[in-house]
Amino acid sequence: MLLVMVGALLTLISAIGALRLPDVYTRSHAISKSTTLGMIFILMGTLFYFWLKHDHFNSRLLLAIVFLFLTSPVSAHLISRAAYYSGVRPWEGTVRDDLAERRERITKSAK
């Protein structure tokens, strides 16, 4: 029960971050990190509940945990990168832009 509650809290924090953060990059970061961890906690809580209470081990829950762990951060990274290269500007309070030089080279070579 504790794992499910921690997972639900992390998912709630993720939803608050999606509403309060200023741009697509910080929102994507908040959503991908805390939601992934929250869902993994919920699935682990479900796995342990059925394994310890009902003596039923479900390997599909383990596969779901591995799938979420591998795909969620990668997809968030690709979505953020696509937003960046399609011209979505970072928040004006952003301190560092590591891809600015690369984007300028790409736009110059495309002309």
Beta strands, then each sheet from edge to edge (+ up, - down):
end
